[in-house]
Amino acid sequence: MFNAPFVAIALTASIPILYWVQTRVAAIDPIVIQLLAFQPSGLILGGWWPGVVTSMFLHAGWAHALFNMTGALAFAPPVARAMKGAKGAAGFLLFYMACGVLAALGYAVLHLNQEGWLVGASGAVFGLIGAALRLLRVKEGRLRRLTDRRFLVPAAVLMVVNAATGLTGLLPGASGLQVAWEAHAAGFVAGALLIGPWLKIFGVRPTAFDSTTDLRDPSI
């Protein structure tokens, strides 16, 4: 994280900045913030569909925003490094948003009758975590297999902790709020699955194995 690509730093910095803007807008007209949030029941009742995108740029409080900022700072760099150049930066941001959208939709499918509002970048950040676990300590342009124990074990531990904190509500800054742990899980799965095809489009190609064109036995 201390040598993070610019796009990862920019994404991290955007979280508290956007929340500060949110607090200023809410002080003027709180209805605007509600319009930008996502309501799961809207999938069947109709409503503000763009909220599935805009909700990831809102937060329920400073603790919520800082929690997601910390997660982004830790896990965005390895994903951003795998997508270099201007095309890669665009691909990284699209990946982040795709994970956020799928996280919100995954949560909504399980809570179609919920009329409450979903906000936060947690689903997108968990998407970065899922992708990062497949990228850490592997050669540039390559991914760890989904069946690799080095991916499965930390993924399982993370999901257990995620479910436990969500069901108990024992999460810093979440007092009085419902933690959408299902959205976190959906975002994580989305990130772990999408990073493969995403790197084929935006990523760095694996370095070919260097070999000589002369395949004869070496002379003694």
Secondary structure as the mmCIF struct_conf table of DSSP 4:
data_model
#
loop_
_struct_conf.conf_type_id
_struct_conf.id
_struct_conf.beg_label_comp_id
_struct_conf.beg_label_asym_id
_struct_conf.beg_label_seq_id
_struct_conf.end_label_comp_id
_struct_conf.end_label_asym_id
_struct_conf.end_label_seq_id
TURN_TY1_P TURN_TY1_P1 PHE A 2 ASN A 3
HELX_RH_AL_P HELX_RH_AL_P1 PHE A 6 ILE A 28
HELX_RH_AL_P HELX_RH_AL_P2 PRO A 30 LEU A 36
BEND BEND1 ALA A 37 ALA A 37
STRN STRN1 PHE A 38 PHE A 38
TURN_TY1_P TURN_TY1_P2 PRO A 40 SER A 41
HELX_RH_AL_P HELX_RH_AL_P3 GLY A 42 LEU A 45
TURN_TY1_P TURN_TY1_P3 TRP A 49 PRO A 50
HELX_RH_AL_P HELX_RH_AL_P4 GLY A 51 THR A 54
HELX_RH_3T_P HELX_RH_3T_P1 SER A 55 PHE A 57
BEND BEND2 ALA A 60 GLY A 61
HELX_RH_AL_P HELX_RH_AL_P5 TRP A 62 ARG A 81
TURN_TY1_P TURN_TY1_P4 ALA A 82 ALA A 82
BEND BEND3 MET A 83 MET A 83
HELX_RH_AL_P HELX_RH_AL_P6 GLY A 85 LEU A 110
TURN_TY1_P TURN_TY1_P5 LEU A 112 ASN A 113
BEND BEND4 GLY A 116 GLY A 116
STRN STRN2 LEU A 118 LEU A 118
BEND BEND5 ALA A 121 ALA A 121
HELX_RH_AL_P HELX_RH_AL_P7 SER A 122 LEU A 135
TURN_TY1_P TURN_TY1_P6 LEU A 136 ARG A 137
BEND BEND6 VAL A 138 VAL A 138
TURN_TY1_P TURN_TY1_P7 GLU A 140 GLY A 141
TURN_TY1_P TURN_TY1_P8 LEU A 146 THR A 147
HELX_RH_AL_P HELX_RH_AL_P8 ARG A 149 THR A 168
BEND BEND7 LEU A 171 LEU A 171
TURN_TY1_P TURN_TY1_P9 PRO A 172 GLY A 173
TURN_TY1_P TURN_TY1_P10 SER A 175 GLY A 176
BEND BEND8 LEU A 177 LEU A 177
HELX_RH_AL_P HELX_RH_AL_P9 TRP A 181 PHE A 202
BEND BEND9 GLY A 203 GLY A 203
HELX_LH_PP_P HELX_LH_PP_P1 VAL A 204 ASP A 210
BEND BEND10 THR A 213 THR A 213
BEND BEND11 ARG A 216 ARG A 216
HELX_LH_PP_P HELX_LH_PP_P2 ASP A 217 SER A 219
#
